[in-house]
Amino acid sequence: MIQYVFFENYNNFLEHGFESIRAEYISYCNFLGKEIQIKNPEPQNLGIALNICSNGTLEILTDKGEVKKIISGDVVI
């Protein structure tokens, strides 16, 4: 059943890109506004999850006050 739901708007995504599903995607991001850690090959990324950008990157605010854009990794709350 879950697979079917995934493909429900797939053609819309292919035609219009991430922006067409961004609002719904953000509604499932329970980590926005919280302190998180991103697990990926880069040096450790810690910060407050700020936003999901129109291209799908995650913006975090580091403890140094920098806004970093994360392309990939696992979010740990």
N, C-alpha and C positions, 0 to 999 in steps of 0.2 A: 504494500500500500504506500509506503513512504517513497519508494522509487517513482511511482506514478505521479505523486505530488511534485517531485523534483522536476519532472519533465513537463509539467503543466504549463509553465511560463517560459520554457527554454527557448522557443522560437522568438518570443518577444525579447528575451535577453540577447540572443544572437543579432537580432535586427537593430535594437536600440541601445545595447551596451548595459553596463552596470548601473548607470544612473536610473534606468527604468525599474530596477528592483531595489535601489538603495534605501528608500524609506522603510520598506518591509524588512530588509536585512537589518537595519538599525534597530527596529522594534524587537529583534531577537537578541541583541547585544546587551546582555545583563551586566556587563563589566564597564560600560561607559560611565565615567565619573568616579571610578574606583581606582585604587592603587593596584597595579598589575605588574607582572613580570612576563617578558616575552622570551621564550626559549627558542633560540635559533643559533646558528653557527657564529654569529657576531658576538662581540663582548656583551656581557649581561646588560639587558635593557630593562630598567625599572622606571616606573613613573605612573602618572595619572592618565588613564585613557580619556582622551578628549573628544575624538570625532572619527567617523569613517568618511573619508574624502570621496569625491565624485568618481575617482579612479579606483576606489576600493582599498586604498592604503589606510592604515590606522595611524592617527596622530596621538602621540603621548607627550606629556609635559614631564621632563626629567627633574630631578631634585636640584639641578643646576639652573633651572629656569629655561632650558632649551626645549623647543618643540621639535621632536623627531618624527619622521614618517617611517613606518614599518611596513615593508612589503610582504613579508611572510614570517611565520613562526607560530608557536603555540602560546596562547594566552593562559597565564596562571594567575588566578585571583588570590 
